[in-house]
Each structure stands twice: as C-alpha cells, then as structure tokens.
Amino acid sequence: MQLVALVVLSLVAQGAFAERVRELANFAGVRDNQLVGYGLVVGLDNTGDQTTQAPFTSQSLTNMLSQLGVSVPPGTNLQLRNVAAVMVTADLPPFARPGQRLDIVVSSIANARSLRGGTLLMTPLKGADGDTYAIAQGNMLVGGAGAQAGGSSVQINQQAAGRIPGGALVEREVALNLGGNGGLLELQLNTPDFGTAQRMVSAINGEFGQSVAYARNGGVIALDGPMDANSRVNFMARVENVQVTPMEAPARVVLNSRTGSVVMNSAVTLRQAAVAHGNLSIVIDSQFGVSQPAPLGQGQTVVVPDADIDINQQEAYLQIVEGAQLTDVVNALNALGATPQDLMSILEALKASGSLRAELEVI
C-alpha cells in the first residue's frame, strides 16, 4: 500500500511560548504606503516593445521628446526595439524623509522580450491620493537570461521584470501624527483574538504598574501615551518589548487544491469514525502491428492497432480513525493509504460527518 506524503506544519508544540508585542500587533498608522508609476526603459538590445502592437510606447516616447525640446513630425512611424513601456512599483516605509532611497520593481506591460541592460528614465511614483511621493530612475538589474537562434530558444528565470536597488528618491513624506489626540495610541492585533487582547492588556498594565491599556475589541487596544514626543517614543518601545503569551490558534486544516498540500496545526483532533478508501484505475495499452499482403497480391500494407484496456479497483476496508493529538491524526490518515489529493476528499467527508474538529480552508 502506498504511503501518503502528508505535509504537516505545527508551529505550536506542547505549550504556548511568550512573544513580544511587536510580533503580535502594530501601532495604528505605522505602515507602508504603496507607490506606482508609468515610465520608459531605454537602451535595450533590440528586445524592447514592438511599437506596431504597443502604440502607447511610441506615444510616450514622443511626449517625452517634446518635453526635452525634440519635435517628432506628426504621423511618424517609430520602429523602435530598444524602448519598453513599464510599470514601476515601490513601498514607501513609515517615517521616510525626503532624500531617502527606496528599492523599486520595474515590470514590462507590453511585449518586450527582455529588460536586461536597460535604463529606467525619470518616473514619478504616485500614491493612492494621486500625489507624487518619489522619483525613480536608474539601471536595471535583471536576474534572468535567455538566447535564441535558428527558431530555438532557451530562457532562465523571468526577463520582463527587474529591480533597481535604491532606484527611487523620496520627494515627499507622509504625514503621521502619533498620539496627537491627547497622547492616545492604538495597537492593532495582527490576528484579532479576544483572549490574546485580554492577555496583552494585562501584560502592558503590569509592565507600567498602572492602567495605561484597555481593549476596545478583539483586534484593537487603546493606550494612554505621553504627550511629549521623546517620552512617547520610549513608551512605545517599552510596549513593543512586553512579553505576551498568545492564545492557541483555532484548529484549522488548509488544503491547497493546486499543489495537493495538506497543512494542519496542532489543535486539530479527530473523533472516532470509520473510513473506507479505494482507488479506481483504468490502463489503456495500445500496440500497433503491420499487416502485409501475400507476394504478388493486390493488397496494401496497413498498420493494425491493438488496444488492451484493464480496469483495476483497489480493495478497501473500513478503518477506524481517531486522534486526540496531531501525531495521532497523522498516523490515522496515513493508515488509509490515500494520496494527498484523495486526502482532501476524505477530510471534507470527515468534516461533514462531524469527526474532524477543525476548520477547512481551501486555497
């Protein structure tokens, strides 16, 4: 019987471990902001956009040249293969100041074959409000490579996208007013949980020896911080380093329908159930023979196919599955001799029968 390759992820062993608040929550407002821009990459080795199929590339180039004082006659058909239209993305970190550099990602949006060796021209990066927060420019760093000749080609990794480390300069900062409302701060839990929020409030109040924290709900904790900026930074640093033991995550089984992976945490249990599993396989074996006519005959040589079809069904017997711990659950499922794809159906049936004590999540 074929053994099942069951991928099991268990982050919690026999007991829960204390973690710092900074691993469990973030201060409201302290977050990245996404930036995006449209630009041109030049200097490509005949691997850029085909302007007949991507007219916006030549239009963008004409507009840029006009801003630089170069006039292109109307109706000119620019047949350029060393220019590519791209989208530029970046993350603006909190507290970023003008003059700081950001890493950017450059991705082709037309039919360029490769961006290797290209140079990104000055590209404004805008936020969700439409304002420009950074300017990007620089030489592309593409990790892929490829070659083609005589109708054959070979490629390693992706060549239509690349990065420019430090390729953008921050031109405008994002206003962030921490504690501006009477020193009030908010902690937002990464995974809302009423038990974890209650433990976090108790741990923070115990650290400061007074009631400075209170829970608004299972995902937000309010803090009474100092009004002075320097004192507020010290206060936030102490809060982030408070040790908290989070509640154990709820029992959950994650099924990846694309890869066949089955992942479950340590809280998953199985009540007693009887399961029968068997596989049905159909094998078609085709062989070809040659039929020749007799000497001096009038017939023709023909190929005669001979197909052999077999249907096999694996025997299956009812087996008891039960487990109060993760290792017991794994052993019970492995005893069924099912493949990971079959396990998905079995786990869904166990959930429907009430035996599987966990949430099923399909990704």
Backbone torsions as a table, in degrees:
resi	resn	phi	psi	omega
1	MET	NA	134.7	-176.7
2	GLN	-73.6	131.3	178.5
3	LEU	-77.4	147.5	-177.4
4	VAL	-89.9	131.6	174.7
5	ALA	-89.3	93.1	-177.7
6	LEU	-101.3	119.8	179.2
7	VAL	-86.6	117.5	-176.4
8	VAL	-120.0	128.6	178.2
9	LEU	-115.1	118.0	179.8
10	SER	-125.8	107.4	-178.5
11	LEU	-87.8	-19.8	-178.0
12	VAL	-115.9	127.0	-178.3
13	ALA	-89.7	-123.8	-177.7
14	GLN	-75.6	-30.2	-178.6
15	GLY	-144.0	168.0	179.6
16	ALA	-84.0	151.1	-179.8
17	PHE	-114.6	148.1	178.8
18	ALA	-72.8	141.8	177.9
19	GLU	-129.6	157.4	177.0
20	ARG	-74.8	153.9	179.9
21	VAL	-59.2	-34.5	-177.5
22	ARG	-64.7	-21.7	174.9
23	GLU	-84.9	-15.7	-175.0
24	LEU	-108.2	-19.8	-174.4
25	ALA	-152.6	165.3	177.2
26	ASN	-132.7	150.4	175.7
27	PHE	-72.7	135.5	179.4
28	ALA	-60.9	131.9	180.0
29	GLY	96.5	-23.1	178.7
30	VAL	-87.1	90.9	-173.0
31	ARG	-152.6	161.7	173.8
32	ASP	-78.7	158.2	173.9
33	ASN	-125.8	133.5	-176.3
34	GLN	-85.5	138.4	178.6
35	LEU	-121.9	149.9	-180.0
36	VAL	-147.6	149.1	179.3
37	GLY	-155.5	160.4	178.4
38	TYR	-113.2	132.6	-177.7
39	GLY	-151.3	-172.1	-179.0
40	LEU	-124.5	139.6	172.3
41	VAL	-109.0	126.5	-178.9
42	VAL	-118.6	171.3	178.1
43	GLY	83.1	17.1	179.3
44	LEU	-77.1	153.2	-177.5
45	ASP	-90.7	70.2	177.3
46	ASN	59.4	31.0	-179.8
47	THR	-121.4	16.1	-177.5
48	GLY	-83.0	-163.0	-177.2
49	ASP	-71.8	147.5	168.7
50	GLN	-86.5	105.4	-171.1
51	THR	-63.9	-21.4	176.9
52	THR	-68.1	-28.7	178.8
53	GLN	-99.2	-15.8	178.5
54	ALA	-129.9	74.9	-175.0
55	PRO	-64.3	-23.2	-179.2
56	PHE	-66.9	-22.6	177.9
57	THR	-66.7	-48.3	178.2
58	SER	-67.2	-34.0	177.4
59	GLN	-64.4	-42.7	178.3
60	SER	-64.5	-40.1	179.2
61	LEU	-65.2	-40.5	178.6
62	THR	-63.1	-42.4	178.2
63	ASN	-63.6	-40.6	-179.5
64	MET	-66.9	-42.2	180.0
65	LEU	-64.9	-35.8	178.6
66	SER	-64.9	-34.9	177.3
67	GLN	-69.6	-23.9	178.6
68	LEU	-93.7	6.8	176.7
69	GLY	89.1	10.8	179.1
70	VAL	-103.3	122.5	-177.4
71	SER	-100.3	125.6	177.0
72	VAL	-103.5	124.2	-179.0
73	PRO	-56.8	137.9	179.1
74	PRO	-58.4	143.2	178.8
75	GLY	83.3	1.5	179.0
76	THR	-70.1	129.3	178.9
77	ASN	-92.9	101.6	-178.3
78	LEU	-81.0	107.9	177.5
79	GLN	-96.5	82.6	-176.1
80	LEU	-113.3	136.4	177.1
81	ARG	-121.6	10.4	178.1
82	ASN	-114.2	19.4	178.7
83	VAL	-129.1	141.8	179.0
84	ALA	-139.1	137.8	173.6
85	ALA	-83.0	135.2	-174.0
86	VAL	-138.2	159.4	168.6
87	MET	-108.2	135.7	-177.7
88	VAL	-114.2	128.6	-179.8
89	THR	-125.9	151.3	179.2
90	ALA	-158.7	160.7	175.0
91	ASP	-112.1	123.5	177.9
92	LEU	-91.0	109.9	-176.3
93	PRO	-71.6	161.7	177.4
94	PRO	-66.2	150.1	178.5
95	PHE	66.8	15.6	177.8
96	ALA	-68.4	137.0	-177.8
97	ARG	-112.6	154.9	177.2
98	PRO	-56.5	135.8	-178.1
99	GLY	101.7	-18.3	177.2
100	GLN	-74.1	153.7	-177.8
101	ARG	-104.1	147.2	179.2
102	LEU	-123.4	147.6	170.9
103	ASP	-79.3	141.2	-178.1
104	ILE	-128.0	156.6	175.9
105	VAL	-116.6	129.5	-178.0
106	VAL	-114.7	126.8	-176.2
107	SER	-131.7	134.6	178.8
108	SER	-71.1	143.4	178.6
109	ILE	-117.0	1.0	179.1
110	ALA	-119.1	-136.2	-173.3
111	ASN	-114.2	29.4	176.6
112	ALA	-65.0	136.6	-179.8
113	ARG	-79.3	-31.2	-177.9
114	SER	-159.3	144.3	174.7
115	LEU	-104.5	7.5	-177.9
116	ARG	-61.8	132.3	177.6
117	GLY	81.6	3.0	-177.9
118	GLY	-85.3	164.9	178.3
119	THR	-124.0	125.4	177.4
120	LEU	-79.7	126.6	176.6
121	LEU	-82.0	164.5	-174.5
122	MET	-51.0	119.1	-174.9
123	THR	-128.3	119.4	175.1
124	PRO	-70.6	136.5	176.8
125	LEU	-108.6	123.7	-174.0
126	LYS	-112.9	153.8	176.2
127	GLY	-93.1	-172.9	-178.9
128	ALA	-65.8	-22.8	179.6
129	ASP	-85.1	-1.5	178.8
130	GLY	87.6	-3.6	178.6
131	ASP	-84.2	150.9	179.1
132	THR	-86.7	125.5	-178.2
133	TYR	-114.0	-15.6	-179.5
134	ALA	-155.3	159.2	176.4
135	ILE	-122.6	128.1	-177.1
136	ALA	-109.0	142.6	174.7
137	GLN	-171.6	146.8	177.4
138	GLY	154.0	-179.9	-178.7
139	ASN	-88.1	137.5	-175.9
140	MET	-73.4	145.1	171.9
141	LEU	-120.2	104.7	-177.1
142	VAL	-110.9	125.7	-177.0
143	GLY	-81.8	-18.3	-177.1
144	GLY	-85.0	168.4	177.4
145	ALA	-151.3	154.2	179.5
146	GLY	-162.5	163.9	178.2
147	ALA	-154.5	151.7	177.7
148	GLN	-147.7	146.4	179.5
149	ALA	-166.7	141.5	175.9
150	GLY	59.3	30.5	-179.9
151	GLY	85.2	-4.4	177.7
152	SER	-108.2	150.2	-179.1
153	SER	-145.9	156.2	175.9
154	VAL	-140.5	142.0	-176.9
155	GLN	-142.6	139.9	176.8
156	ILE	-121.3	120.3	179.6
157	ASN	63.3	-173.0	-174.5
158	GLN	-92.5	131.7	-179.3
159	GLN	-110.1	-6.5	-177.7
160	ALA	-90.4	10.0	178.0
161	ALA	-150.3	154.2	179.9
162	GLY	-161.2	-178.2	-178.2
163	ARG	-126.1	157.4	171.7
164	ILE	-131.0	100.3	178.5
165	PRO	-62.2	127.7	-178.6
166	GLY	62.8	31.0	-173.6
167	GLY	-85.2	-0.5	-179.6
168	ALA	-131.2	142.8	176.4
169	LEU	-107.4	128.8	177.9
170	VAL	-70.7	128.4	179.6
171	GLU	-109.7	-15.6	-176.6
172	ARG	-151.4	136.9	179.9
173	GLU	-93.9	157.3	177.2
174	VAL	-93.4	125.3	-179.2
175	ALA	-63.5	130.8	-179.8
176	LEU	-138.6	114.7	-176.5
177	ASN	-111.9	90.5	179.4
178	LEU	-85.1	127.1	177.1
179	GLY	70.4	19.3	-178.9
180	GLY	-72.3	-20.9	179.8
181	ASN	-92.7	73.0	179.1
182	GLY	66.2	27.1	-179.6
183	GLY	79.9	7.6	-177.9
184	LEU	-75.7	128.2	177.4
185	LEU	-119.1	158.2	178.3
186	GLU	-130.3	135.8	172.4
187	LEU	-104.8	129.4	178.5
188	GLN	-110.1	117.4	-179.1
189	LEU	-69.2	138.1	178.1
190	ASN	-64.5	-37.7	175.9
191	THR	-125.8	102.2	-177.4
192	PRO	-57.0	132.7	178.9
193	ASP	-159.2	126.3	-176.3
194	PHE	-64.5	-39.7	179.8
195	GLY	-65.3	-43.9	178.7
196	THR	-65.4	-39.2	177.6
197	ALA	-62.2	-41.4	179.3
198	GLN	-65.6	-41.1	178.6
199	ARG	-67.2	-36.9	-179.9
200	MET	-66.1	-41.5	177.6
201	VAL	-61.0	-45.3	-179.7
202	SER	-63.8	-41.0	-179.2
203	ALA	-67.6	-40.2	-179.8
204	ILE	-68.5	-43.9	178.3
205	ASN	-64.3	-35.3	176.8
206	GLY	-68.2	-33.0	178.3
207	GLU	-66.2	-39.5	-176.3
208	PHE	-95.5	-9.0	178.1
209	GLY	73.1	14.5	178.2
210	GLN	-158.0	168.8	-177.4
211	SER	-82.6	96.4	176.6
212	VAL	-112.4	-7.7	-177.2
213	ALA	-130.4	143.7	173.9
214	TYR	-152.0	145.5	-175.2
215	ALA	-86.7	130.8	173.9
216	ARG	-85.9	-36.8	174.9
217	ASN	-161.1	-165.4	-178.0
218	GLY	-72.6	-7.6	-177.1
219	GLY	-123.7	-7.9	-176.2
220	VAL	-132.7	132.3	176.4
221	ILE	-122.5	126.6	178.9
222	ALA	-91.6	142.4	-179.1
223	LEU	-127.8	136.5	173.9
224	ASP	-91.6	95.4	-177.3
225	GLY	-94.8	168.0	179.0
226	PRO	-68.9	158.2	177.5
227	MET	-81.1	-33.4	-179.4
228	ASP	-69.7	136.3	-174.9
229	ALA	-62.8	-45.8	-178.6
230	ASN	-65.4	-42.5	177.9
231	SER	-65.3	-34.4	179.9
232	ARG	-67.2	-38.5	177.3
233	VAL	-63.5	-44.0	177.7
234	ASN	-62.3	-39.4	179.3
235	PHE	-63.4	-45.7	-179.3
236	MET	-65.9	-36.1	178.0
237	ALA	-64.6	-40.7	178.5
238	ARG	-66.4	-39.5	-179.9
239	VAL	-63.9	-43.3	-177.6
240	GLU	-63.3	-25.6	-176.9
241	ASN	-98.5	6.5	175.6
242	VAL	-69.6	135.0	-179.7
243	GLN	-86.2	129.1	-179.5
244	VAL	-133.7	137.9	174.2
245	THR	-96.4	105.9	-176.4
246	PRO	-71.3	160.1	175.2
247	MET	-68.0	151.3	177.9
248	GLU	-67.1	137.9	-179.2
249	ALA	-63.2	147.6	177.9
250	PRO	-64.4	153.2	179.9
251	ALA	-61.6	127.7	-176.0
252	ARG	-149.0	140.1	174.5
253	VAL	-120.4	126.1	-178.8
254	VAL	-107.8	125.6	179.8
255	LEU	-112.5	123.5	175.9
256	ASN	-99.1	106.0	-175.3
257	SER	-70.5	-17.9	-178.8
258	ARG	-84.7	-41.1	-176.8
259	THR	-102.2	-13.6	-177.9
260	GLY	80.9	13.2	-179.4
261	SER	-77.9	142.7	176.2
262	VAL	-124.4	119.5	-176.2
263	VAL	-125.6	133.7	178.7
264	MET	-140.5	150.1	178.8
265	ASN	-94.0	179.1	-170.7
266	SER	-73.7	-12.0	-177.7
267	ALA	-84.8	-3.6	-177.0
268	VAL	-72.9	132.2	176.6
269	THR	-132.8	160.5	178.6
270	LEU	-125.2	124.9	168.6
271	ARG	-81.2	160.3	-173.1
272	GLN	-61.6	132.6	178.0
273	ALA	-153.0	157.2	177.3
274	ALA	-109.6	129.1	-175.7
275	VAL	-130.1	135.0	172.5
276	ALA	-118.4	134.8	-178.3
277	HIS	-138.9	130.2	177.3
278	GLY	-145.5	150.1	-178.2
279	ASN	-106.7	142.4	174.5
280	LEU	-111.4	123.2	-178.6
281	SER	-126.0	139.3	177.6
282	ILE	-119.2	122.9	-178.4
283	VAL	-115.7	123.1	178.1
284	ILE	-113.1	118.0	-178.9
285	ASP	-115.3	113.4	-178.6
286	SER	-106.8	130.5	175.4
287	GLN	-125.9	146.4	-176.1
288	PHE	-116.9	129.1	176.2
289	GLY	-114.3	163.0	-178.2
290	VAL	-112.9	127.4	178.4
291	SER	-109.3	119.1	-179.2
292	GLN	-110.3	142.9	177.9
293	PRO	-74.0	165.3	177.6
294	ALA	-65.3	156.2	177.2
295	PRO	-55.7	139.0	-179.2
296	LEU	62.0	14.1	177.7
297	GLY	-80.2	171.8	-178.9
298	GLN	-98.2	1.7	-177.7
299	GLY	-78.6	178.6	179.6
300	GLN	-124.3	151.3	176.3
301	THR	-74.8	126.6	-177.9
302	VAL	-130.7	156.4	176.0
303	VAL	-97.5	125.2	-176.4
304	VAL	-109.3	116.2	178.2
305	PRO	-79.0	145.8	177.5
306	ASP	-131.3	108.6	-175.9
307	ALA	-103.6	133.3	178.3
308	ASP	-119.6	117.6	-176.1
309	ILE	-112.8	125.5	178.3
310	ASP	-121.5	137.0	175.4
311	ILE	-117.1	120.1	-178.3
312	ASN	-119.6	135.1	177.0
313	GLN	-124.7	124.6	-178.8
314	GLN	-72.0	137.2	177.7
315	GLU	-68.6	141.7	-179.0
316	ALA	-134.0	138.7	179.1
317	TYR	-127.7	150.6	176.7
318	LEU	-64.3	130.2	177.8
319	GLN	-127.3	141.6	179.1
320	ILE	-81.5	127.6	175.4
321	VAL	-119.9	134.1	-179.9
322	GLU	-163.3	146.1	178.7
323	GLY	-168.0	130.3	177.4
324	ALA	-98.8	-13.0	178.3
325	GLN	-128.6	164.9	-175.7
326	LEU	-60.3	-42.4	-179.9
327	THR	-63.2	-36.4	178.1
328	ASP	-66.8	-39.0	179.1
329	VAL	-64.0	-43.7	180.0
330	VAL	-62.9	-44.4	-179.5
331	ASN	-64.8	-38.2	-179.9
332	ALA	-66.1	-40.9	179.7
333	LEU	-71.8	-37.5	177.9
334	ASN	-64.6	-31.0	-179.0
335	ALA	-66.2	-19.0	178.7
336	LEU	-73.9	-19.4	-179.8
337	GLY	68.8	33.2	-178.0
338	ALA	-99.3	153.4	174.3
339	THR	-78.9	163.8	177.8
340	PRO	-56.6	-36.4	177.6
341	GLN	-64.4	-40.3	177.9
342	ASP	-69.3	-31.7	179.7
343	LEU	-60.5	-32.8	179.1
344	MET	-60.3	-45.1	179.3
345	SER	-67.0	-38.4	-179.6
346	ILE	-66.5	-42.6	-179.6
347	LEU	-65.8	-37.8	176.7
348	GLU	-63.9	-39.6	178.4
349	ALA	-67.9	-39.1	177.3
350	LEU	-65.2	-36.5	176.9
351	LYS	-65.3	-42.7	-179.6
352	ALA	-66.0	-32.6	-179.7
353	SER	-79.6	-11.6	-178.9
354	GLY	90.2	3.0	-178.8
355	SER	-80.1	-39.6	-179.1
356	LEU	-80.3	116.8	-179.0
357	ARG	-97.0	74.3	-178.8
358	ALA	-167.0	162.3	173.8
359	GLU	-86.7	140.9	176.5
360	LEU	-101.2	127.0	178.3
361	GLU	-126.1	122.3	-179.7
362	VAL	-104.8	126.4	-179.7
363	ILE	-119.1	NA	NA
